[in-house]
Amino acid sequence: MPERYILSPEAKRDIAQIRDYYLDEAGARIARHVLGQITRSLRFLATSPGAGHRRADLTNEDIRFWPVLSYLIAYDPAMRPIGIARVLHASRDLEAVFQKSPPRE
Protein backbone atom coordinates (compact mmCIF):
# COMPACT_ATOMS: atom_id res chain seq x y z
CA MET A 1 0.00 0.00 0.00
CA PRO A 2 1.54 3.35 -0.99
CA GLU A 3 2.20 5.96 1.66
CA ARG A 4 -0.18 8.90 1.73
CA TYR A 5 -0.25 12.48 2.91
CA ILE A 6 -2.80 14.82 4.45
CA LEU A 7 -3.18 18.38 3.19
CA SER A 8 -3.96 21.01 5.81
CA PRO A 9 -6.73 23.48 4.92
CA GLU A 10 -3.97 26.05 4.28
CA ALA A 11 -2.11 23.69 1.93
CA LYS A 12 -5.34 22.98 0.03
CA ARG A 13 -5.88 26.72 -0.33
CA ASP A 14 -2.25 27.23 -1.42
CA ILE A 15 -2.57 24.59 -4.14
CA ALA A 16 -5.89 26.01 -5.35
CA GLN A 17 -4.30 29.46 -5.58
CA ILE A 18 -1.33 28.05 -7.51
CA ARG A 19 -3.72 26.29 -9.91
CA ASP A 20 -5.80 29.42 -10.42
CA TYR A 21 -2.74 31.59 -10.97
CA TYR A 22 -1.30 29.34 -13.68
CA LEU A 23 -4.67 28.82 -15.35
CA ASP A 24 -5.11 32.60 -15.59
CA GLU A 25 -1.53 33.53 -16.45
CA ALA A 26 -0.16 30.60 -18.48
CA GLY A 27 -2.98 28.28 -19.44
CA ALA A 28 -4.10 24.76 -18.66
CA ARG A 29 -0.98 22.97 -19.97
CA ILE A 30 1.39 24.89 -17.70
CA ALA A 31 -1.01 24.63 -14.75
CA ARG A 32 -1.10 20.82 -15.19
CA HIS A 33 2.71 20.71 -15.38
CA VAL A 34 3.20 22.74 -12.18
CA LEU A 35 0.52 20.82 -10.26
CA GLY A 36 1.97 17.54 -11.54
CA GLN A 37 5.40 18.46 -10.22
CA ILE A 38 3.93 19.42 -6.83
CA THR A 39 1.92 16.17 -6.69
CA ARG A 40 5.01 14.07 -7.54
CA SER A 41 6.92 15.82 -4.75
CA LEU A 42 4.09 15.19 -2.27
CA ARG A 43 4.10 11.49 -3.18
CA PHE A 44 7.89 11.35 -2.84
CA LEU A 45 7.74 12.96 0.60
CA ALA A 46 5.05 10.50 1.68
CA THR A 47 7.46 7.64 0.96
CA SER A 48 10.56 9.49 2.24
CA PRO A 49 9.55 11.30 5.44
CA GLY A 50 12.52 13.25 6.70
CA ALA A 51 13.63 14.39 3.25
CA GLY A 52 14.29 18.07 2.94
CA HIS A 53 15.66 20.47 5.48
CA ARG A 54 14.67 22.25 8.66
CA ARG A 55 14.37 26.03 8.84
CA ALA A 56 15.12 27.06 12.42
CA ASP A 57 14.82 30.67 11.27
CA LEU A 58 11.12 30.07 10.51
CA THR A 59 9.93 27.60 13.17
CA ASN A 60 11.21 25.68 16.18
CA GLU A 61 8.95 22.75 15.26
CA ASP A 62 10.35 19.73 13.41
CA ILE A 63 8.84 20.92 10.14
CA ARG A 64 10.72 20.01 6.96
CA PHE A 65 10.91 22.00 3.76
CA TRP A 66 11.17 20.53 0.27
CA PRO A 67 11.73 22.65 -2.85
CA VAL A 68 9.76 22.02 -6.03
CA LEU A 69 10.06 24.46 -8.92
CA SER A 70 9.67 27.92 -7.31
CA TYR A 71 7.77 26.57 -4.29
CA LEU A 72 8.53 25.17 -0.86
CA ILE A 73 6.47 22.39 0.62
CA ALA A 74 6.38 22.61 4.42
CA TYR A 75 5.46 19.32 6.05
CA ASP A 76 5.45 17.42 9.33
CA PRO A 77 7.45 14.21 8.89
CA ALA A 78 6.32 12.80 12.26
CA MET A 79 2.65 12.54 11.28
CA ARG A 80 1.35 9.32 9.70
CA PRO A 81 0.39 9.89 7.02
CA ILE A 82 2.66 12.92 6.74
CA GLY A 83 0.98 16.29 7.16
CA ILE A 84 1.48 18.90 4.47
CA ALA A 85 1.27 22.27 6.23
CA ARG A 86 1.83 24.70 3.34
CA VAL A 87 2.89 24.97 -0.30
CA LEU A 88 4.34 28.46 -0.69
CA HIS A 89 6.19 30.37 -3.37
CA ALA A 90 9.79 30.73 -2.23
CA SER A 91 9.80 34.48 -2.90
CA ARG A 92 7.18 35.09 -0.20
CA ASP A 93 8.12 36.46 3.18
CA LEU A 94 8.08 33.04 4.82
CA GLU A 95 8.99 34.41 8.23
CA ALA A 96 5.88 36.62 8.21
CA VAL A 97 3.69 33.76 6.95
CA PHE A 98 4.82 31.41 9.72
CA GLN A 99 4.62 34.08 12.43
CA LYS A 100 1.01 34.77 11.45
CA SER A 101 0.07 31.11 11.01
CA PRO A 102 2.47 28.57 12.58
CA PRO A 103 2.68 25.28 10.68
CA ARG A 104 1.56 23.35 13.78
CA GLU A 105 -0.78 24.55 16.46
The first five atom37 places (N, CA, C, CB, O) and aatype in JSON, in Angstrom:
{
  "aatype": [12, 14, 6, 1, 18, 9, 10, 15, 14, 6, 0, 11, 1, 3, 9, 0, 5, 9, 1, 3, 18, 18, 10, 3, 6, 0, 7, 0, 1, 9, 0, 1, 8, 19, 10, 7, 5, 9, 16, 1, 15, 10, 1, 13, 10, 0, 16, 15, 14, 7, 0, 7, 8, 1, 1, 0, 3, 10, 16, 2, 6, 3, 9, 1, 13, 17, 14, 19, 10, 15, 18, 10, 9, 0, 18, 3, 14, 0, 12, 1, 14, 9, 7, 9, 0, 1, 19, 10, 8, 0, 15, 1, 3, 10, 6, 0, 19, 13, 5, 11, 15, 14, 14, 1, 6],
  "atom_mask": [
    [1, 1, 1, 1, 1],
    [1, 1, 1, 1, 1],
    [1, 1, 1, 1, 1],
    [1, 1, 1, 1, 1],
    [1, 1, 1, 1, 1],
    [1, 1, 1, 1, 1],
    [1, 1, 1, 1, 1],
    [1, 1, 1, 1, 1],
    [1, 1, 1, 1, 1],
    [1, 1, 1, 1, 1],
    [1, 1, 1, 1, 1],
    [1, 1, 1, 1, 1],
    [1, 1, 1, 1, 1],
    [1, 1, 1, 1, 1],
    [1, 1, 1, 1, 1],
    [1, 1, 1, 1, 1],
    [1, 1, 1, 1, 1],
    [1, 1, 1, 1, 1],
    [1, 1, 1, 1, 1],
    [1, 1, 1, 1, 1],
    [1, 1, 1, 1, 1],
    [1, 1, 1, 1, 1],
    [1, 1, 1, 1, 1],
    [1, 1, 1, 1, 1],
    [1, 1, 1, 1, 1],
    [1, 1, 1, 1, 1],
    [1, 1, 1, 0, 1],
    [1, 1, 1, 1, 1],
    [1, 1, 1, 1, 1],
    [1, 1, 1, 1, 1],
    [1, 1, 1, 1, 1],
    [1, 1, 1, 1, 1],
    [1, 1, 1, 1, 1],
    [1, 1, 1, 1, 1],
    [1, 1, 1, 1, 1],
    [1, 1, 1, 0, 1],
    [1, 1, 1, 1, 1],
    [1, 1, 1, 1, 1],
    [1, 1, 1, 1, 1],
    [1, 1, 1, 1, 1],
    [1, 1, 1, 1, 1],
    [1, 1, 1, 1, 1],
    [1, 1, 1, 1, 1],
    [1, 1, 1, 1, 1],
    [1, 1, 1, 1, 1],
    [1, 1, 1, 1, 1],
    [1, 1, 1, 1, 1],
    [1, 1, 1, 1, 1],
    [1, 1, 1, 1, 1],
    [1, 1, 1, 0, 1],
    [1, 1, 1, 1, 1],
    [1, 1, 1, 0, 1],
    [1, 1, 1, 1, 1],
    [1, 1, 1, 1, 1],
    [1, 1, 1, 1, 1],
    [1, 1, 1, 1, 1],
    [1, 1, 1, 1, 1],
    [1, 1, 1, 1, 1],
    [1, 1, 1, 1, 1],
    [1, 1, 1, 1, 1],
    [1, 1, 1, 1, 1],
    [1, 1, 1, 1, 1],
    [1, 1, 1, 1, 1],
    [1, 1, 1, 1, 1],
    [1, 1, 1, 1, 1],
    [1, 1, 1, 1, 1],
    [1, 1, 1, 1, 1],
    [1, 1, 1, 1, 1],
    [1, 1, 1, 1, 1],
    [1, 1, 1, 1, 1],
    [1, 1, 1, 1, 1],
    [1, 1, 1, 1, 1],
    [1, 1, 1, 1, 1],
    [1, 1, 1, 1, 1],
    [1, 1, 1, 1, 1],
    [1, 1, 1, 1, 1],
    [1, 1, 1, 1, 1],
    [1, 1, 1, 1, 1],
    [1, 1, 1, 1, 1],
    [1, 1, 1, 1, 1],
    [1, 1, 1, 1, 1],
    [1, 1, 1, 1, 1],
    [1, 1, 1, 0, 1],
    [1, 1, 1, 1, 1],
    [1, 1, 1, 1, 1],
    [1, 1, 1, 1, 1],
    [1, 1, 1, 1, 1],
    [1, 1, 1, 1, 1],
    [1, 1, 1, 1, 1],
    [1, 1, 1, 1, 1],
    [1, 1, 1, 1, 1],
    [1, 1, 1, 1, 1],
    [1, 1, 1, 1, 1],
    [1, 1, 1, 1, 1],
    [1, 1, 1, 1, 1],
    [1, 1, 1, 1, 1],
    [1, 1, 1, 1, 1],
    [1, 1, 1, 1, 1],
    [1, 1, 1, 1, 1],
    [1, 1, 1, 1, 1],
    [1, 1, 1, 1, 1],
    [1, 1, 1, 1, 1],
    [1, 1, 1, 1, 1],
    [1, 1, 1, 1, 1],
    [1, 1, 1, 1, 1]
  ],
  "atom_positions": [
    [[0.85, -1.19, 0.0], [0.0, 0.0, 0.0], [0.89, 1.24, 0.0], [-0.96, 0.0, 1.23], [1.77, 1.36, 0.85]],
    [[0.68, 2.17, -0.93], [1.54, 3.35, -0.99], [1.29, 4.28, 0.2], [1.32, 4.09, -2.29], [0.18, 4.37, 0.71]],
    [[2.34, 4.96, 0.6], [2.2, 5.96, 1.66], [1.31, 7.1, 1.16], [3.59, 6.5, 2.1], [1.2, 7.32, -0.05]],
    [[0.69, 7.8, 2.08], [-0.18, 8.9, 1.73], [0.21, 10.14, 2.51], [-1.64, 8.55, 1.99], [1.11, 10.11, 3.35]],
    [[-0.47, 11.22, 2.22], [-0.25, 12.48, 2.91], [-1.6, 13.14, 3.15], [0.7, 13.41, 2.1], [-2.59, 12.85, 2.49]],
    [[-1.6, 14.05, 4.12], [-2.8, 14.82, 4.45], [-2.47, 16.29, 4.19], [-3.26, 14.57, 5.94], [-1.47, 16.8, 4.68]],
    [[-3.33, 16.95, 3.43], [-3.18, 18.38, 3.19], [-3.94, 19.16, 4.25], [-3.67, 18.75, 1.78], [-5.12, 18.9, 4.49]],
    [[-3.27, 20.12, 4.88], [-3.96, 21.01, 5.81], [-4.9, 21.91, 5.0], [-2.95, 21.86, 6.64], [-4.75, 22.02, 3.78]],
    [[-5.87, 22.54, 5.65], [-6.73, 23.48, 4.92], [-5.9, 24.58, 4.23], [-7.74, 24.13, 5.89], [-6.24, 25.0, 3.12]],
    [[-4.83, 25.03, 4.88], [-3.97, 26.05, 4.28], [-3.27, 25.53, 3.03], [-2.94, 26.55, 5.29], [-3.16, 26.23, 2.03]],
    [[-2.78, 24.29, 3.09], [-2.11, 23.69, 1.93], [-3.1, 23.51, 0.78], [-1.48, 22.34, 2.31], [-2.74, 23.74, -0.37]],
    [[-4.32, 23.11, 1.08], [-5.34, 22.98, 0.03], [-5.59, 24.34, -0.63], [-6.67, 22.42, 0.62], [-5.69, 24.44, -1.86]],
    [[-5.68, 25.37, 0.2], [-5.88, 26.72, -0.33], [-4.68, 27.17, -1.16], [-6.14, 27.72, 0.82], [-4.84, 27.77, -2.22]],
    [[-3.47, 26.87, -0.67], [-2.25, 27.23, -1.42], [-2.26, 26.59, -2.8], [-0.99, 26.79, -0.64], [-1.99, 27.26, -3.8]],
    [[-2.58, 25.3, -2.86], [-2.57, 24.59, -4.14], [-3.66, 25.11, -5.07], [-2.76, 23.07, -3.91], [-3.44, 25.23, -6.28]],
    [[-4.82, 25.44, -4.52], [-5.89, 26.01, -5.35], [-5.46, 27.36, -5.91], [-7.2, 26.16, -4.52], [-5.75, 27.67, -7.07]],
    [[-4.77, 28.16, -5.11], [-4.3, 29.46, -5.58], [-3.22, 29.31, -6.66], [-3.76, 30.29, -4.41], [-3.19, 30.07, -7.62]],
    [[-2.35, 28.33, -6.49], [-1.33, 28.05, -7.51], [-2.01, 27.64, -8.81], [-0.34, 26.93, -7.03], [-1.67, 28.15, -9.88]],
    [[-2.97, 26.73, -8.72], [-3.72, 26.29, -9.91], [-4.38, 27.47, -10.61], [-4.77, 25.24, -9.52], [-4.26, 27.63, -11.82]],
    [[-5.09, 28.28, -9.84], [-5.8, 29.42, -10.42], [-4.85, 30.41, -11.07], [-6.63, 30.12, -9.37], [-5.12, 30.93, -12.15]],
    [[-3.73, 30.66, -10.41], [-2.74, 31.59, -10.97], [-2.25, 31.1, -12.34], [-1.56, 31.76, -10.01], [-2.25, 31.87, -13.3]],
    [[-1.84, 29.84, -12.42], [-1.3, 29.34, -13.68], [-2.38, 29.2, -14.75], [-0.61, 28.0, -13.45], [-2.1, 29.4, -15.93]],
    [[-3.59, 28.86, -14.37], [-4.67, 28.82, -15.35], [-4.9, 30.2, -15.97], [-5.97, 28.32, -14.71], [-5.07, 30.33, -17.18]],
    [[-4.89, 31.23, -15.12], [-5.11, 32.6, -15.59], [-3.92, 33.16, -16.37], [-5.4, 33.51, -14.42], [-4.1, 33.82, -17.4]],
    [[-2.71, 32.89, -15.89], [-1.53, 33.53, -16.45], [-0.83, 32.73, -17.55], [-0.56, 33.8, -15.37], [-0.18, 33.32, -18.41]],
    [[-0.96, 31.42, -17.54], [-0.16, 30.6, -18.48], [-0.96, 29.54, -19.21], [0.96, 29.94, -17.74], [-0.47, 28.97, -20.18]],
    [[-2.15, 29.27, -18.76], [-2.98, 28.28, -19.44], [-2.97, 26.92, -18.77], [0.0, 0.0, 0.0], [-2.21, 26.66, -17.84]],
    [[-3.86, 26.06, -19.27], [-4.1, 24.76, -18.66], [-2.88, 23.84, -18.73], [-5.27, 24.08, -19.32], [-2.61, 23.1, -17.78]],
    [[-2.13, 23.87, -19.83], [-0.98, 22.97, -19.97], [0.08, 23.25, -18.91], [-0.38, 23.1, -21.37], [0.61, 22.33, -18.3]],
    [[0.39, 24.52, -18.71], [1.39, 24.89, -17.7], [0.85, 24.61, -16.3], [1.79, 26.4, -17.84], [1.59, 24.13, -15.44]],
    [[-0.41, 24.91, -16.06], [-1.01, 24.63, -14.75], [-0.9, 23.14, -14.43], [-2.49, 25.08, -14.71], [-0.54, 22.77, -13.31]],
    [[-1.22, 22.27, -15.42], [-1.1, 20.82, -15.19], [0.34, 20.43, -14.9], [-1.62, 20.04, -16.42], [0.59, 19.58, -14.04]],
    [[1.29, 21.03, -15.61], [2.71, 20.71, -15.38], [3.12, 21.07, -13.95], [3.6, 21.46, -16.39], [3.72, 20.25, -13.25]],
    [[2.81, 22.28, -13.53], [3.2, 22.74, -12.18], [2.53, 21.88, -11.12], [2.82, 24.22, -11.98], [3.19, 21.43, -10.18]],
    [[1.23, 21.64, -11.25], [0.52, 20.82, -10.26], [1.03, 19.38, -10.28], [-0.99, 20.85, -10.51], [1.07, 18.73, -9.23]],
    [[1.4, 18.88, -11.45], [1.97, 17.54, -11.54], [3.29, 17.44, -10.8], [0.0, 0.0, 0.0], [3.54, 16.45, -10.11]],
    [[4.12, 18.46, -10.93], [5.4, 18.46, -10.22], [5.18, 18.51, -8.7], [6.26, 19.67, -10.67], [5.86, 17.81, -7.94]],
    [[4.24, 19.33, -8.26], [3.93, 19.42, -6.83], [3.4, 18.08, -6.33], [2.91, 20.55, -6.56], [3.81, 17.6, -5.27]],
    [[2.49, 17.46, -7.08], [1.92, 16.17, -6.69], [3.0, 15.09, -6.61], [0.83, 15.74, -7.68], [3.02, 14.31, -5.66]],
    [[3.91, 15.05, -7.58], [5.01, 14.07, -7.54], [5.88, 14.29, -6.3], [5.88, 14.18, -8.81], [6.32, 13.32, -5.67]],
    [[6.12, 15.54, -5.95], [6.92, 15.82, -4.75], [6.18, 15.39, -3.49], [7.27, 17.31, -4.68], [6.8, 14.86, -2.57]],
    [[4.87, 15.61, -3.43], [4.09, 15.19, -2.27], [4.14, 13.66, -2.12], [2.62, 15.66, -2.4], [4.3, 13.15, -1.01]],
    [[4.02, 12.96, -3.23], [4.1, 11.49, -3.18], [5.48, 11.03, -2.75], [3.75, 10.89, -4.55], [5.61, 10.08, -1.98]],
    [[6.52, 11.7, -3.25], [7.89, 11.35, -2.84], [8.05, 11.55, -1.34], [8.93, 12.2, -3.61], [8.58, 10.68, -0.65]],
    [[7.6, 12.69, -0.82], [7.74, 12.96, 0.6], [6.98, 11.95, 1.45], [7.24, 14.37, 0.92], [7.42, 11.58, 2.54]],
    [[5.83, 11.5, 0.95], [5.05, 10.5, 1.68], [5.83, 9.2, 1.84], [3.72, 10.22, 0.97], [5.65, 8.49, 2.83]],
    [[6.68, 8.88, 0.88], [7.46, 7.64, 0.96], [8.85, 7.87, 1.53], [7.58, 7.01, -0.42], [9.58, 6.92, 1.8]],
    [[9.22, 9.14, 1.73], [10.56, 9.49, 2.24], [10.45, 10.55, 3.33], [11.47, 9.99, 1.1], [11.08, 11.6, 3.22]],
    [[9.66, 10.29, 4.39], [9.55, 11.3, 5.44], [10.92, 11.6, 6.03], [8.58, 10.84, 6.55], [11.7, 10.68, 6.29]],
    [[11.21, 12.84, 6.22], [12.52, 13.25, 6.7], [13.35, 13.88, 5.6], [0.0, 0.0, 0.0], [14.38, 14.5, 5.88]],
    [[12.92, 13.73, 4.35], [13.63, 14.39, 3.25], [13.45, 15.89, 3.4], [13.12, 13.9, 1.85], [12.49, 16.35, 4.01]],
    [[14.36, 16.63, 2.85], [14.29, 18.07, 2.94], [15.13, 18.61, 4.08], [0.0, 0.0, 0.0], [16.01, 17.92, 4.59]],
    [[14.85, 19.82, 4.45], [15.66, 20.47, 5.48], [14.77, 21.21, 6.47], [16.67, 21.44, 4.83], [13.62, 21.55, 6.18]],
    [[15.34, 21.46, 7.64], [14.67, 22.25, 8.66], [14.97, 23.71, 8.42], [15.1, 21.83, 10.08], [15.96, 24.04, 7.76]],
    [[14.14, 24.59, 8.93], [14.37, 26.03, 8.84], [14.15, 26.61, 10.24], [13.41, 26.71, 7.78], [13.06, 27.08, 10.57]],
    [[15.21, 26.55, 11.06], [15.12, 27.06, 12.42], [14.82, 28.56, 12.44], [16.41, 26.76, 13.19], [14.33, 29.08, 13.44]],
    [[15.12, 29.25, 11.35], [14.82, 30.67, 11.27], [13.31, 30.93, 11.11], [15.58, 31.3, 10.12], [12.85, 32.05, 11.33]],
    [[12.55, 29.9, 10.72], [11.12, 30.07, 10.51], [10.27, 29.44, 11.6], [10.74, 29.48, 9.2], [9.22, 29.98, 11.95]],
    [[10.72, 28.3, 12.15], [9.93, 27.6, 13.17], [10.84, 26.71, 14.01], [8.81, 26.76, 12.51], [11.83, 26.17, 13.52]],
    [[10.48, 26.58, 15.28], [11.21, 25.68, 16.18], [10.68, 24.24, 16.08], [11.1, 26.17, 17.63], [11.3, 23.31, 16.59]],
    [[9.54, 24.07, 15.43], [8.95, 22.75, 15.26], [9.79, 21.92, 14.29], [7.49, 22.87, 14.75], [10.56, 22.47, 13.51]],
    [[9.63, 20.61, 14.34], [10.35, 19.73, 13.41], [9.59, 19.66, 12.09], [10.53, 18.3, 14.02], [9.12, 18.6, 11.67]],
    [[9.48, 20.81, 11.45], [8.84, 20.92, 10.14], [9.96, 20.88, 9.11], [7.97, 22.24, 10.02], [10.99, 21.54, 9.27]],
    [[9.74, 20.11, 8.05], [10.72, 20.01, 6.96], [10.24, 20.8, 5.76], [10.96, 18.52, 6.57], [9.04, 21.02, 5.57]],
    [[11.2, 21.23, 4.96], [10.91, 22.0, 3.76], [11.52, 21.29, 2.57], [11.44, 23.44, 3.87], [12.66, 20.83, 2.61]],
    [[10.73, 21.2, 1.49], [11.17, 20.53, 0.27], [10.91, 21.46, -0.91], [10.44, 19.17, 0.09], [9.77, 21.88, -1.12]],
    [[11.94, 21.77, -1.7], [11.73, 22.65, -2.85], [11.17, 21.89, -4.05], [13.03, 23.33, -3.24], [11.55, 20.75, -4.32]],
    [[10.28, 22.54, -4.77], [9.76, 22.02, -6.03], [9.46, 23.24, -6.91], [8.45, 21.11, -5.82], [8.63, 24.09, -6.56]],
    [[10.14, 23.3, -8.04], [10.06, 24.46, -8.92], [10.35, 25.71, -8.09], [8.65, 24.56, -9.62], [11.4, 25.79, -7.45]],
    [[9.46, 26.68, -8.08], [9.67, 27.92, -7.31], [8.95, 27.89, -5.96], [9.2, 29.14, -8.11], [8.74, 28.93, -5.34]],
    [[8.58, 26.71, -5.5], [7.77, 26.57, -4.29], [8.51, 25.78, -3.22], [6.45, 25.89, -4.61], [9.46, 25.04, -3.5]],
    [[8.05, 25.97, -1.99], [8.53, 25.17, -0.86], [7.33, 24.47, -0.24], [9.27, 26.06, 0.2], [6.31, 25.08, 0.08]],
    [[7.48, 23.17, -0.09], [6.47, 22.39, 0.62], [6.94, 22.28, 2.06], [6.26, 20.96, -0.04], [8.03, 21.79, 2.33]],
    [[6.1, 22.73, 2.99], [6.38, 22.61, 4.42], [5.55, 21.46, 4.95], [6.07, 23.96, 5.19], [4.33, 21.45, 4.78]],
    [[6.21, 20.5, 5.6], [5.46, 19.32, 6.05], [5.99, 18.79, 7.37], [5.51, 18.22, 5.0], [7.13, 19.06, 7.77]],
    [[5.13, 18.04, 8.05], [5.45, 17.42, 9.33], [5.78, 15.95, 9.09], [4.26, 17.57, 10.35], [4.88, 15.16, 8.82]],
    [[7.07, 15.58, 9.18], [7.45, 14.21, 8.89], [7.05, 13.21, 9.98], [8.93, 14.14, 8.68], [7.09, 12.0, 9.75]],
    [[6.66, 13.71, 11.16], [6.32, 12.8, 12.26], [4.89, 12.28, 12.15], [6.5, 13.51, 13.59], [4.56, 11.24, 12.72]],
    [[4.04, 12.99, 11.42], [2.65, 12.54, 11.28], [2.59, 11.32, 10.36], [1.76, 13.67, 10.72], [3.42, 11.17, 9.47]],
    [[1.6, 10.45, 10.59], [1.35, 9.32, 9.7], [-0.11, 9.31, 9.34], [1.76, 7.98, 10.37], [-0.93, 9.12, 10.23]],
    [[-0.48, 9.49, 8.12], [0.39, 9.89, 7.02], [0.95, 11.28, 7.25], [-0.36, 9.83, 5.68], [0.44, 12.03, 8.08]],
    [[2.01, 11.63, 6.5], [2.66, 12.92, 6.74], [1.66, 14.05, 6.52], [3.88, 13.1, 5.81], [0.73, 13.94, 5.72]],
    [[1.87, 15.13, 7.25], [0.98, 16.29, 7.16], [1.62, 17.41, 6.37], [0.0, 0.0, 0.0], [2.67, 17.93, 6.76]],
    [[1.0, 17.79, 5.28], [1.48, 18.9, 4.47], [0.88, 20.18, 5.04], [1.1, 18.71, 2.94], [-0.34, 20.38, 5.0]],
    [[1.74, 21.04, 5.58], [1.27, 22.27, 6.23], [1.0, 23.38, 5.22], [2.29, 22.74, 7.25], [-0.05, 24.02, 5.27]],
    [[1.95, 23.61, 4.31], [1.83, 24.7, 3.34], [2.56, 24.35, 2.06], [2.38, 26.02, 3.92], [3.45, 23.5, 2.05]],
    [[2.17, 25.01, 0.97], [2.89, 24.97, -0.3], [2.99, 26.42, -0.73], [2.16, 24.05, -1.41], [2.02, 27.0, -1.23]],
    [[4.17, 27.02, -0.53], [4.34, 28.46, -0.69], [5.39, 28.8, -1.72], [4.71, 29.09, 0.63], [6.38, 28.08, -1.88]],
    [[5.17, 29.9, -2.44], [6.19, 30.37, -3.37], [7.39, 30.82, -2.54], [5.65, 31.54, -4.27], [7.24, 31.48, -1.52]],
    [[8.57, 30.46, -2.99], [9.79, 30.73, -2.23], [10.1, 32.21, -2.11], [10.96, 30.03, -2.87], [10.88, 32.61, -1.24]],
    [[9.52, 33.04, -2.97], [9.8, 34.48, -2.9], [8.96, 35.18, -1.83], [9.55, 35.12, -4.25], [9.19, 36.35, -1.54]],
    [[8.0, 34.48, -1.25], [7.18, 35.09, -0.2], [7.99, 35.32, 1.05], [5.97, 34.22, 0.11], [9.04, 34.71, 1.25]],
    [[7.5, 36.21, 1.88], [8.12, 36.46, 3.18], [7.69, 35.33, 4.11], [7.71, 37.88, 3.76], [6.71, 35.44, 4.84]],
    [[8.46, 34.24, 4.07], [8.08, 33.04, 4.82], [8.06, 33.28, 6.31], [9.03, 31.9, 4.5], [7.23, 32.71, 7.03]],
    [[8.96, 34.11, 6.8], [8.99, 34.41, 8.23], [7.66, 35.04, 8.66], [10.17, 35.34, 8.57], [7.11, 34.67, 9.7]],
    [[7.16, 35.98, 7.89], [5.88, 36.62, 8.21], [4.73, 35.63, 8.12], [5.63, 37.82, 7.28], [3.83, 35.65, 8.95]],
    [[4.75, 34.77, 7.11], [3.69, 33.76, 6.95], [3.64, 32.85, 8.16], [3.92, 32.93, 5.67], [2.56, 32.58, 8.69]],
    [[4.81, 32.36, 8.62], [4.82, 31.41, 9.72], [4.63, 32.09, 11.08], [6.11, 30.63, 9.72], [4.2, 31.43, 12.03]],
    [[4.93, 33.38, 11.19], [4.62, 34.08, 12.43], [3.12, 34.25, 12.56], [5.33, 35.45, 12.47], [2.56, 34.12, 13.65]],
    [[2.46, 34.56, 11.44], [1.01, 34.77, 11.45], [0.26, 33.45, 11.63], [0.57, 35.45, 10.17], [-0.74, 33.39, 12.34]],
    [[0.75, 32.4, 10.98], [0.07, 31.11, 11.01], [1.11, 30.0, 11.15], [-0.81, 30.9, 9.73], [1.6, 29.47, 10.14]],
    [[1.46, 29.64, 12.39], [2.47, 28.57, 12.58], [2.04, 27.28, 11.89], [2.7, 28.31, 14.08], [0.85, 26.98, 11.82]],
    [[3.02, 26.51, 11.39], [2.68, 25.28, 10.68], [2.0, 24.24, 11.54], [3.91, 24.69, 10.09], [1.26, 23.4, 11.02]],
    [[2.23, 24.27, 12.84], [1.56, 23.35, 13.78], [0.98, 24.19, 14.89], [2.56, 22.27, 14.36], [1.58, 25.17, 15.32]],
    [[-0.18, 23.8, 15.35], [-0.78, 24.55, 16.46], [-1.0, 23.67, 17.64], [-2.08, 25.19, 16.04], [-1.5, 24.13, 18.67]]
  ]
}
